[in-house]
Amino acid sequence: MQVIYTCPKCGHDLIAISTASIPPIHSMWCMACGWSSEGEREEIIRVPYGGNMYGDIPNACRACANHPSNGGSGICHCILGTQTIY
């Protein structure tokens, strides 16, 4: 089902506009009378695709700023705790 919002002022169909900013701004606009409304900004949550590339995060990395318990993304860019490749 498609929903078409109508203008509260004149009754014409509204145009939905999304401004590509961080965070995105969603607004509605009426071409007939010029009425507009800007919605609330949405919170952005960044989630790494596939998680950490090295598997489980080792205990040696618990104090790292990238660790999820410290508010980080969980993606490790250092060599601490990674497997040694010979």
CYANA upper distance limits for C-alpha pairs under 8 A (distance plus 0.5 A):
  4 ILE  CA     13 ASP  CA      7.17
  4 ILE  CA     14 LEU  CA      7.79
  5 TYR  CA     13 ASP  CA      6.54
  5 TYR  CA     14 LEU  CA      6.18
  6 THR  CA     11 GLY  CA      5.81
  6 THR  CA     12 HIS  CA      5.87
  6 THR  CA     13 ASP  CA      4.94
  6 THR  CA     14 LEU  CA      5.83
  7 CYS  CA     11 GLY  CA      5.09
  7 CYS  CA     12 HIS  CA      5.85
  7 CYS  CA     13 ASP  CA      6.64
  7 CYS  CA     14 LEU  CA      6.39
  7 CYS  CA     30 CYS  CA      6.78
  7 CYS  CA     35 TRP  CA      7.84
  9 LYS  CA     33 CYS  CA      8.31
  9 LYS  CA     35 TRP  CA      7.69
 10 CYS  CA     32 ALA  CA      8.21
 10 CYS  CA     33 CYS  CA      7.38
 12 HIS  CA     30 CYS  CA      7.42
 12 HIS  CA     32 ALA  CA      7.22
 13 ASP  CA     30 CYS  CA      7.24
 14 LEU  CA     28 MET  CA      6.59
 14 LEU  CA     29 TRP  CA      5.92
 14 LEU  CA     30 CYS  CA      5.29
 14 LEU  CA     31 MET  CA      7.77
 15 ILE  CA     28 MET  CA      6.06
 15 ILE  CA     29 TRP  CA      5.63
 15 ILE  CA     30 CYS  CA      6.73
 15 ILE  CA     31 MET  CA      8.08
 16 ALA  CA     26 HIS  CA      7.79
 16 ALA  CA     27 SER  CA      6.46
 16 ALA  CA     28 MET  CA      5.16
 16 ALA  CA     29 TRP  CA      7.06
 17 ILE  CA     26 HIS  CA      6.31
 17 ILE  CA     27 SER  CA      5.66
 17 ILE  CA     28 MET  CA      6.46
 17 ILE  CA     29 TRP  CA      7.93
 18 SER  CA     24 PRO  CA      7.14
 18 SER  CA     25 ILE  CA      6.10
 18 SER  CA     26 HIS  CA      4.97
 18 SER  CA     27 SER  CA      6.83
 19 THR  CA     24 PRO  CA      6.21
 19 THR  CA     25 ILE  CA      5.55
 19 THR  CA     26 HIS  CA      6.92
 20 ALA  CA     24 PRO  CA      5.82
 20 ALA  CA     25 ILE  CA      7.55
 21 SER  CA     25 ILE  CA      7.27
 23 PRO  CA     41 ARG  CA      6.73
 23 PRO  CA     42 GLU  CA      6.65
 23 PRO  CA     43 GLU  CA      7.20
 23 PRO  CA     44 ILE  CA      6.95
 24 PRO  CA     41 ARG  CA      6.96
 24 PRO  CA     42 GLU  CA      7.34
 25 ILE  CA     38 GLU  CA      7.82
 25 ILE  CA     39 GLY  CA      7.37
 25 ILE  CA     40 GLU  CA      7.82
 25 ILE  CA     41 ARG  CA      6.18
 25 ILE  CA     42 GLU  CA      8.24
 26 HIS  CA     38 GLU  CA      6.68
 26 HIS  CA     39 GLY  CA      5.89
 26 HIS  CA     40 GLU  CA      7.90
 26 HIS  CA     41 ARG  CA      7.87
 27 SER  CA     36 SER  CA      7.68
 27 SER  CA     37 SER  CA      6.04
 27 SER  CA     38 GLU  CA      4.69
 27 SER  CA     39 GLY  CA      5.96
 28 MET  CA     36 SER  CA      6.00
 28 MET  CA     37 SER  CA      5.78
 28 MET  CA     38 GLU  CA      7.01
 29 TRP  CA     34 GLY  CA      7.17
 29 TRP  CA     35 TRP  CA      6.36
 29 TRP  CA     36 SER  CA      4.84
 29 TRP  CA     37 SER  CA      7.15
 30 CYS  CA     34 GLY  CA      5.65
 30 CYS  CA     35 TRP  CA      5.73
 30 CYS  CA     36 SER  CA      6.81
 31 MET  CA     35 TRP  CA      8.29
 46 ARG  CA     73 SER  CA      8.02
 47 VAL  CA     51 GLY  CA      8.40
 47 VAL  CA     73 SER  CA      7.48
 48 PRO  CA     52 ASN  CA      7.97
 48 PRO  CA     73 SER  CA      7.21
 48 PRO  CA     74 GLY  CA      8.15
 48 PRO  CA     75 ILE  CA      7.84
 51 GLY  CA     55 GLY  CA      8.19
 51 GLY  CA     74 GLY  CA      7.54
 51 GLY  CA     75 ILE  CA      7.65
 52 ASN  CA     56 ASP  CA      7.62
 52 ASN  CA     57 ILE  CA      8.04
 52 ASN  CA     74 GLY  CA      6.31
 52 ASN  CA     75 ILE  CA      5.47
 52 ASN  CA     76 CYS  CA      7.46
 53 MET  CA     75 ILE  CA      7.51
 53 MET  CA     76 CYS  CA      8.36
 54 TYR  CA     76 CYS  CA      8.43
 54 TYR  CA     82 THR  CA      7.41
 57 ILE  CA     61 CYS  CA      7.19
 57 ILE  CA     62 ARG  CA      8.36
 57 ILE  CA     67 HIS  CA      8.26
 57 ILE  CA     74 GLY  CA      8.18
 57 ILE  CA     81 GLY  CA      8.36
 58 PRO  CA     62 ARG  CA      7.76
 58 PRO  CA     81 GLY  CA      6.33
 59 ASN  CA     81 GLY  CA      8.42
 60 ALA  CA     80 LEU  CA      7.42
 60 ALA  CA     81 GLY  CA      6.49
 61 CYS  CA     67 HIS  CA      7.41
 61 CYS  CA     80 LEU  CA      7.38
 61 CYS  CA     81 GLY  CA      7.32
 62 ARG  CA     67 HIS  CA      6.72
 62 ARG  CA     69 SER  CA      8.16
 63 ALA  CA     67 HIS  CA      7.75
 63 ALA  CA     70 ASN  CA      7.98
 64 CYS  CA     70 ASN  CA      7.83
 65 ALA  CA     70 ASN  CA      6.26
 65 ALA  CA     71 GLY  CA      7.58
 65 ALA  CA     72 GLY  CA      6.21
 66 ASN  CA     70 ASN  CA      7.46
 66 ASN  CA     71 GLY  CA      7.56
 66 ASN  CA     72 GLY  CA      4.43
 66 ASN  CA     73 SER  CA      6.09
 66 ASN  CA     74 GLY  CA      5.91
 66 ASN  CA     75 ILE  CA      6.93
 66 ASN  CA     76 CYS  CA      7.00
 67 HIS  CA     71 GLY  CA      7.14
 67 HIS  CA     72 GLY  CA      5.40
 67 HIS  CA     73 SER  CA      7.01
 67 HIS  CA     74 GLY  CA      5.38
 67 HIS  CA     75 ILE  CA      8.09
 67 HIS  CA     76 CYS  CA      8.36
 68 PRO  CA     72 GLY  CA      5.11
 68 PRO  CA     73 SER  CA      6.19
 68 PRO  CA     74 GLY  CA      5.68
